Amino acid sequence: MRINSRVVKEPGTKVEPERDRIEVRGRPIPGRSALRYLMMHKPVGFLTTLHDPEGRRTVRELMPPGPRMYPVGRLDADTSGLLLFTNDGELAHRLMHPRYGVMKTYRVVVDRVPDEGVIRRMRSGVQIEPGEMTAPAEVRMLGVRDGRAALEVKVHEGRYRQVRRMCEGLGLTVRRLQRVGYGPLRLARLPKGASRSLTAVEIRRLKATAARPGGTGPVLRPRGVRPGSRPSGVARPGRLAQRPARPGFARAARPVGRPRRNPAQAARRTGPKRRTH
């Protein structure tokens, strides 16, 4: 084995794969590829895979030349929008795993205007299969045109065709579905079929979002609460704290920590004090 053209025989020799040239029996060992992060606007009609045995069109046709990267999650052939690619396996795992709760934002056009009851059911969870319920979603109406409604749907799960199945479970037919956001990223005006590398700021925000279970989006404070202050209703250690009461019952405040002894109870336990002369 040679390291930078020098023969090395000592086991345990340390190297820097990004800087040192390593050869084994005259053949160089490729170093670790630099981590890359790419955003693509996937058009309708392309499969989210790098190879299709049936010869159908895949997103690989749209990828720029460079180190091999893999799609983060999938978009159906009939769905367009934001698709991420990376060779950062750890980040890809966190982005796709439901435990980390990274939010995906979709714009969906349905065949009719849903009433308020349908919107409430989408927000609370929809049964898409017997015994299979989706988690609560964020849903809002974007507009109505020619009898069709445009909705914004935000989900943090990664179920197969989830948004389509949610709509179908409520009697809505999806006419168009596009993913417009992934965590802190937005598709914005990226043309269909085009792609671009993420900026350093976008990479940092994306990693922060997937840093711990539940995500780490921006912290929203109530108006008038300054950073570092304690919101009203949160007790300090040793002060009175309110515990949630059962429906129909009121619960009195209870001190946090060890309760103080009632003087009357203490007198009954120890007996009356003896008078000494």
N, C-alpha and C positions, 0 to 999 in steps of 0.2 A: 504494500500500500504506500502511496505517495501523497504527501500533503504539501501543496505549493512546490511540486517537483522535488521534494526531499523525501527520501525513504524513511519510513517510520516503522519501528519494530516494537516499541514499548506499548503494551496494552494500557488502555485508559487515557490515551493522549486526547486532550481537549481540542476541539476545533470550533470555528464559527462558520456554520453552513452558508451564511449570506456572504462571507468574505473569502473563505479559504477554498482553494481548488483541491478536491479530493479525487484520487484515482485509485482504482482497484484493478490490478492486472492490466494496466494500461488504459482502462476505460473510465472516463469521468463519471462521477455520481452527481446528478443534477441537484442543485440546492433547493431549498424550500421556496416556492413561488411567493411573491409578494401578495398580500391580501388585497382583493379587489371587491368593489361594491358597485353594482350597476342597476339602474332603473330603466325599465322598458315599458313602452305603451303597446301592449299586445293587441293586435287587431282580431276581429272575429274571423274564425276559420283556421286558426293555428293551434296545434296541440302543445300543451305545456310539457314537453319532453325533448330530449336531445336526440332521440332516435325512435322511429316508428317502423315496425316490420312490414306494415301494409303500404308504406311509401307515401303516407299523407304528409302534408306540410307541417313543420314543427317550428318552434321558436328559435331553433338553432340557425335557421336561415337568416334570422334578423340580428343575431349576435355579432358584435365586432370581433375582429381577430385579436388574439391574445391568449393569456393563460386560461385553462379550462375552468369554467364556473358552472354552477348548478342553480336551477330555479328554487326559490324559497316558496314552498307551497305550490298550488296549482290554480289555474283558471281554466274553466271549461272552454271547449272550442267555440261555443256560442257566447262566451263572455269576453269582453274587452277590458282594457284598463291597465292599472299599475301592477307590474310584475317585477320582483326583485331577483337578482342573481348575485352570487358570491361564492368564493372558495373558503370562506370563514365558517367552518363547520359548527363551531360552538355557538356563534351568533345565530346561524340558521336554525339550529335546534331550539334555541330560546324563542325565536320569533314564531316558530310553528307550534310550539307546545302550548296547549290551553292553560297550563299552570301559570304561565307568565302573563296571560291576559292582554296580549298586544291587540289593540283595536284595529279592525279592518272596516273601512268606510265604503259603502256602495251607493250608487245612484241607480234606482230601478224604476222602469216605466211599466205600469200595469194597465190592463185593458179597461178598467173602470175606476171610478172614484170610491175608495173604501170609506165606510162610515166610521164613526168614532169607536164603536165596539170592536171593529176589526183592528184598528190601530192599537187599542188597549191590549188586545190579545197578542199582537206582535211584540208589544213592549214587555208583556209578562211572561211570554214563552209559548211556543206552538208545538203541538204533538205532530211530528212528521212521520212517525212510525208507531205501531202499537207499543206502548211502554217507553217510547223515546221522546223526550221533551227537550226543546232547545232552551238555552239560558236566556234570561231577559235581555232584550236588545233596546237600543236607542233608535226611535223612529220619529221622523217628522215629515210633514207634507211640504213639498217644494213648489208645486203648482199643478194646474189642470189645463189641459189643451185637447180640444177635439174629443172630449169624453174620456180621455186617458189621464191618469194621475202619475206624477213623478214624486217618488219618495226617496228620502235619504235614510239608509239603514246602517247602523253600526253594530257589529258583532265582534266578540273576542274569541269565539270558538272557531274550529277549523273543520266542521263537519262537511261531508261530501255534498256538494250542490246545496248548501244550507239555505241561502237566501231564496233560491228558486223553490225549494221544498216548503219553506215557511209560507210563501205566497200561495202556492198550490194548495197547501193544507187549509187555507182560509178562503178558497174559491177564487183566487186572483190568478190571472194568466200573465206571465211576464213577457213583455214585448221587447224590452231591451234592458241589459244589465251591464253595468260598468263599475269596476273598482277604481275609486278616485283617491283613496288614501290608505296608507299602511303605517300605523303608529303615527309618528310626527311628520311623515312624508306625504306630499300631495302631488298628484299627477300634473296639475296646472295645465300649461299649454304645450306639453310635449306632444309632437305630432304622432299620429298612428304609425306604428312600425319603427319608430325612432327609439334610440336609447342614449343614455348619458351616464357618466360616472357620478357617484354621489360626492358632494363636497365634504370637506373635513367637518364642518358644523353639522351636516346631516348625519354623518356616520356617528359622531359623538352623541347626538340626540337619540339616534336609533338604538345605540348600545345602552344608553341610560334608561330608555323605555323598557328594554328587556333585561335589566340588571337584576331584578328580583321578582318573586311571584307577585302577580297582581299589577305589574307595570309600575313605572315611576313617572307618570305624566306630570304636567305643571301643577303645583299646589295652588288651589283656589282658596283664598281667605274671605271670610265675610267682610262686608264693607265696614270700615271703622276699626278693624282689628289690626294693630301694628305688628310687624315681625317680632317674634320673641315674646309677645304678650300672651296671656292666658285667656282664651275665649270664655265668655260668660257661661255658667253652667258646669264648668270643669273645676272640681274642688282641688284645693291644695292639700298636700299631705297633712293629716291631723285635723282638717276642717270637716264640716258637715258635707256629706255627699248624698245625692239622691240615687236610689236604686230603682230600676224600672218596676212599676207596679203591675199586677195582673189586671186585665180588663174589668172595670166596674169596682175596683178597689183603690183606695188612696193609701199611699205608704208615707209614713212620717220619716223625717230626716234621721239618719243614723250616723253617728260619728265613725270616721275611718280610723282604724287602729284599735288599740285596747280600750274598752269602755271604762269610764270612771265609776268608782263605787258610790252608790247612793248613801249619804250619811245616815239616813234612817235605817236602811238595811244593815249597814255596818254596826249600828247600835244594837239591833236585835240579835245579830250574830255574836257579838262580844259581850252582851249584857250591859246593865247600867253601870256607870262609873261609880266606884266607891269613894266616899268622901273621907279624907284623911285629916286628922287633927294634929 
